[in-house]
Amino acid sequence: MKGVINKLKLNCVSALTRLTITALDTARLELETRAPRTADTPLPPLRDETPAIAERFMQNMNACFDSLIAERRLAPDVSAYDSEPPNEEALIEAVIAMEGMVKHARNCHVQQSISLTTRLSALSPNLKIDESNNPLDPEQIGESFIEAIRPLNLQAHHLLTIYREFNKAVFHNLENVLIGANAILIDFGVLPELDIQARTRDQQKAKRSRERPTTDRETRAFSAAQPTASPTATGPDPGFFSLLQELITPLTAQAVAASGLPASSAGADVAAPEAATQLIQLQTLLAHVQSELDAQLPAPTPNESSQAVAADIRTAIGSALQEQVAAGRLDVLCPVHARVINLITLLYEAIAHDESQPAAMQALLARTQLPVLRAALADHTFFYDDQHPARLLLNEFAQAGVAWTAAQTLTSDPTWQRVKGLVSRLLESDVVDNTLLKKLVADLRRFLQEQTQANNALERKIRDAADYAERLDDVAQFARQKIRERVLTGSLDPFIDALLDRYIQPFLVKLILKEGPGGSSWKPVMNTIDVLLWSVNPEKQSGDAERFAKINPRLLTNLAKAMEIGGASAFEIEQQTQQLREVQRRSFHANGAEHTSTAGTPDPSITAPDAPQARRETAALPPDDPHVRQVARLPIGVWVEFEGAGGQPVRCTLVARIDSIDKLFFVNQAGVKVAELSRMGLARELKAGTVRIVSEGALVDRALDALIGKLRSIVITR
């Protein structure tokens, strides 16, 4: 194994380093060409630093490959990030750009990448390869480059240019590196029969429709709004279905044999007309199976067992196919049909084991297997188009019920009743096609929107007004409501209370009149309020003094702008700023000079097994701890479950990550803040088991990832 990895490392790292040098050379020329427009900032010394950057990149990539042998990768020192230069906030744009490039590159090369991870996993029974440790995953390559260029401490607009050239030179040519890596493994005899063709690159080209803004989000929030345009969407990849068929073949052969179908059904060719006829036959058969199940299964309840429902469906499908064979109505099952049946079966097994879904939702989802199977048989784009109506419906169902934790209260829950009704409509339909599925998706989205509006009557009144100014009292009340939702627990200093009401609320009123509720500037303004509240909260953690010194000048600048827009005079702004500085100073000395709490200030209904003081004294986790790395990669929108009072779980979603103050903010389904934690605090909670990640990304995407992992293991062991 070591020899194979070293061969891969030598060839792949050399190729990637050459491409990186090309990217740096091109970026240098691009920056020099544009120099007149950025004359106020010295150009980065790329000509002199390229050899050193390339050397660091090579070392980082070598470490990625070496970790496959040593089973441990030396991670960058996450704690050192707190000492980054004052332009940290401006670098957010560059970070976002790199994240987008990584995701796009991963989508463009999915087949070759999966082939590589499958073959790497086959090298050792103890080696499990995924996106987090595949040395040639775009994220690992991107991280290696980011760490290599970090010592230059470049400005954000310079980084953006360099990242774009890195994207063009490295990520756009990554497929050739992956093909070469697969070829090396094939030469060593690693799964040579895993013959997966490269995808059509032309189908995956997607260019941005506009340049990214040159200012950061926070600056734009306190200035005139800029028009935005939606980027071009990346098209679906039909090659992904070919990959799934390739991986499912061994299991399909076993399943067909076990079902009593002729052995040739696993791989025999079926002419197109016969396949079309058989599809009609299967659709009729599955519709009949569904009608029989509807008669046998009781009406859905919140406490229904999803395992029992899934078992009944699998048994019904197998029995129906066997009856068709025994009656002579089914001689040879089309290979594609057989594979689709097995893929959907495995997909629903993965959905049943998805921990993000409460038991009540799992039971409802289990009932949709037959209709989704009928949809997938008729339209194979289900497996590779994330906009397929059946996938959208499953994802919408899952998202609607992600916060369900108490089954006993669901019988009166309008969302549960609506989802149950839509599932019943789906099961009772004689024809399951995209038209029906789109109607169900639209119905659910419309209902959820109405529920949101019903829960936010003020916002609905404002949005319904022809002129926001006609609802000035409602706008003012709405602004105050949203400010109060940012206050987590306890009482505020009277001065901060007055500052929010007298100066920040009028600013929000004018912002709403200008952009409407939830405009483009809303989130950065809310982040600024979060930072303000953090700066005066007496609960501090190690390193907060340094963070405060770094972010407070910008915070005060933004607050001064907000107060000015809100109508405050220059004298009032100066007076309020001086008093705010005094409150901030007191917050750092309220409980002594040193504050080492890292757990943040959770909602009172969210408790942890350790007392606050005990948690404060717990040593920080090492930077390479898997929980620390997991927190660093959590996306906005991920749902987590806290251990609540009395053992009742509390689910909330990550809505903001403010790195400058090392805070993650979570809100419940109603949008009210329920927790704020530091990165280390959340990592320790995850390690202690008092918090768990329940939902990251779309349900079907997660299930497909789990399905591919299972199919890989089948390929490896055959």
Buried (B, 14 or more C-beta within 10 A) or exposed (E): EEEBBBBBBEBBBEBBBBBBBBBBBBBBEBBEEEEEEBEEEEBBEBEEBBEEBBEBBBEBBBBBBBBBBEEEBEBBEBBEBBEBEEEBBBBBBBBBBBEBBBEBBBBBBBBBBBBBBBBBBBBBEEBBBBBBBBBBBBBBBBBBBBBBBBEBEBBBBBBBBBBBBBBBBBBBBBBBBBBBBBEBBBEBEBBEEBEBEBBEEEBBEBEEEEEBEEBBBBBBBBEEEEEEEEEEEBBBBBBBBBBBBBBBBBBBBEBBEEBEBBEEBBEBEBEEEEBEEBBEBBBEBBBEBBEEBBEEBEEBEBEBEBEEBBEBBBEBBBEBBBEBBEEEEBBBBBBBBBBBBBBBBBBBBBBBEBEBBBBBBBBBBBBBBBBBBBBBBBBBBBBBBBEBBBBBBBBBBBBBBBBBBEBEEBEEBEBBEBBBBBBBEBBEBEEBBBEBBBBBBEBBEEBBEEBBBEEBEBBBBBBEBEEBEEBBEBBBBBBBEBBEBBBBBEEBBEBBEEBBBBBBBBBBBBBBBEBBBEBBBBBBBBBBBBBBBBBBBBBBBBBBBEBBEBBBEBBBBBBBBBBBBBEBEEEBBEEBBEBBEEBBEEBBEEEEEEBBBBBBBBBEBBBBEBEBEEBBEBEBBEBBBEBBBBBBEBEEEBBBBBBBEEEEBBBBBBBBBBBBBBBBBBBBBEEBBBBBBBBBBBBBBBBBEBBBBBBBEBBBEBBBEBBBBBBBBBBBEE
